[in-house]
Amino acid sequence: MSDPGEASQALLTRAFSYLRLSGMDAAQCCRAVEGLAGALADTLTRGTATEADFAALWAAFIERSAPVRAPGGAEEGAPTLPILRGSIGYARFGR
């Protein structure tokens, strides 16, 4: 990985864009991406992050941002989007 700063920024931008496309307002997106930024900071403090580390962070973020079933059966949170290679900057991820 050439520059962890660029890869980190790309990951956070990708996460924010993903949530905005799913219909969340900007404030909700920022709160959700804050958690990813914290996990990213923890990963970077342990040493050099690899592309696999960034892929694992993205997978965990997608899992956390999936809709949660409320007790009444209604879905809360962002509706899920299909996860496709090449969508929302995936091709640029880690480069």
Secondary structure as GFF3:
##gff-version 3
##sequence-region A 1 95
A	DSSP	alpha_helix	4	21	.	.	.	ID=ss1
A	DSSP	alpha_helix	26	45	.	.	.	ID=ss2
A	DSSP	alpha_helix	51	65	.	.	.	ID=ss3
A	DSSP	beta_strand	68	69	.	.	.	ID=ss4
A	DSSP	beta_strand	75	76	.	.	.	ID=ss5
A	DSSP	three_ten_helix	87	92	.	.	.	ID=ss6
###
